[in-house]
Amino acid sequence: MALPGGPAQPGSTRSDAAGPDAGEVDVAHPSIARIRDSWLGGTHHDDADRGFADQIVVCAPHLPYLVRAQNAFVRRLVRYLTDRGVRQFLDLGSGVPDINAAHRVAHEVDPEAKIVYVDLDPTIAQDSADLLAGTGNAAFVRADVRRPDEVLGAPEVTDLIDFGEPVAVLMIEFLLHLQDSENPAGLVAAYMDAVPSGSYLGISHFSQDDQLHEGLTLFSRMFGAPPAVKLRDPGELVRFFDGVEIVEPGIVPVPLWHPEPGDEQVRNPELVRVHAGLGRKV
Ligand SMILES: C[S@@+](CC[C@H](N)C(=O)[O-])C[C@H]1O[C@@H](n2cnc3c(N)ncnc32)[C@H](O)[C@@H]1O
């Protein structure tokens, strides 16, 4: 699978990573997670990431806005979950755990909340080690999310997460890296099978959008890889929530998911091409 921004890009040092222990960090190559960090005003990106970000914005000028709206959703999502007593988070395809990262939001409520981030990108591993240094109850695992047994069996996961207690499984803009032929719904189910009743599944996903597709395709081509992202409309996301109950307000554009008074104002929130939903395992 070619991963735009992921760790498996042909022709780059990052992309040569065949598994958690493979590959060298090559900071000359940008990653989509670090580009997102630049749009969010984070600190873990460099000139190469900013340069690629500028080129993508030519195709999709609204992409930084979508990323910010999605990131604000993550903050509301984690607060919603902590308000309901959830104290364990497994963030899959985590990217740079900085602005509104689950541990930052959850630890505002309870420093004892446990958070494990999982990503395959070696640069993200380095960024995470930096960002999580000195932070208790938060860990990073460099692993392939497509291998749930390895992720769930990783010592960082088993040391921190108690699978007898509810866990919030988060997939924030991760599933677009999986084509339908890779059975993403089966992968989601594998993670949800491992967590008990009262656990949650949070998903956010870019929807069909010509400009977005152009921007992300351009990013893929920068690596010489074929376009590999899969944009999905909200109707296509429903199957990922098989076996869990989708909580109100359902799968909606991110600005409409439990909006708060201080949110960035959106003139037509229903038109925002990134959707999200939260499901509860009963
Ligand atoms: C679009 S970014 C989203 C990052 C983050 N969730 C956020 O909301 O900003 C997708 C992330 O998924 C990671 N990723 C892609 N495929 C992966 C895989 N098979 N296993 C682990 N991480 C993967 C990429 O490295 C990247 O950091």
The ligand as an SDF file (V2000), in Angstrom:
LIG
                    3D

 27 29  0  0  0  0  0  0  0  0999 V2000
   -3.4580   12.1840    7.7040 C   0  0  0  0  0  0  0  0  0  0  0  0
   -2.3740   11.7760    9.0270 S   0  0  0  0  0  0  0  0  0  0  0  0
   -3.4370   12.0770   10.4090 C   0  0  0  0  0  0  0  0  0  0  0  0
   -2.6900   12.2340   11.6980 C   0  0  0  0  0  0  0  0  0  0  0  0
   -3.5250   12.5060   12.9390 C   0  0  0  0  0  0  0  0  0  0  0  0
   -4.4560   11.4320   13.2470 N   0  0  0  0  0  0  0  0  0  0  0  0
   -4.2140   13.8230   12.8780 C   0  0  0  0  0  0  0  0  0  0  0  0
   -5.4410   13.8800   13.0680 O   0  0  0  0  0  0  0  0  0  0  0  0
   -3.5500   14.8230   12.6530 O   0  0  0  0  0  0  0  0  0  0  0  0
   -2.3470    9.9980    8.9420 C   0  0  0  0  0  0  0  0  0  0  0  0
   -1.2850    9.3530    9.7900 C   0  0  0  0  0  0  0  0  0  0  0  0
   -1.4520    7.9400    9.6660 O   0  0  0  0  0  0  0  0  0  0  0  0
   -0.1570    7.3410    9.6060 C   0  0  0  0  0  0  0  0  0  0  0  0
   -0.2920    6.0430    8.9450 N   0  0  0  0  0  0  0  0  0  0  0  0
   -0.6640    5.7910    7.6790 C   0  0  0  0  0  0  0  0  0  0  0  0
   -0.7250    4.4680    7.4680 N   0  0  0  0  0  0  0  0  0  0  0  0
   -0.3440    3.8560    8.6310 C   0  0  0  0  0  0  0  0  0  0  0  0
   -0.2200    2.5020    9.0480 C   0  0  0  0  0  0  0  0  0  0  0  0
   -0.4870    1.4970    8.2200 N   0  0  0  0  0  0  0  0  0  0  0  0
    0.1430    2.2640   10.3220 N   0  0  0  0  0  0  0  0  0  0  0  0
    0.4140    3.2740   11.1650 C   0  0  0  0  0  0  0  0  0  0  0  0
    0.2940    4.5830   10.8380 N   0  0  0  0  0  0  0  0  0  0  0  0
   -0.0800    4.8700    9.5730 C   0  0  0  0  0  0  0  0  0  0  0  0
    0.6970    8.3310    8.8390 C   0  0  0  0  0  0  0  0  0  0  0  0
    2.0580    8.1470    9.1180 O   0  0  0  0  0  0  0  0  0  0  0  0
    0.1370    9.6620    9.3690 C   0  0  0  0  0  0  0  0  0  0  0  0
    0.8610   10.1270   10.4780 O   0  0  0  0  0  0  0  0  0  0  0  0
  1  2  1  0
  2  3  1  0
  2 10  1  0
  3  4  1  0
  4  5  1  0
  5  6  1  0
  5  7  1  0
  7  8  2  0
  7  9  1  0
 10 11  1  0
 11 12  1  0
 11 26  1  0
 12 13  1  0
 13 14  1  0
 13 24  1  0
 14 15  1  0
 14 23  1  0
 15 16  2  0
 16 17  1  0
 17 18  1  0
 17 23  2  0
 18 19  1  0
 18 20  2  0
 20 21  1  0
 21 22  2  0
 22 23  1  0
 24 25  1  0
 24 26  1  0
 26 27  1  0
M  CHG  2   2   1   9  -1
M  END
$$$$
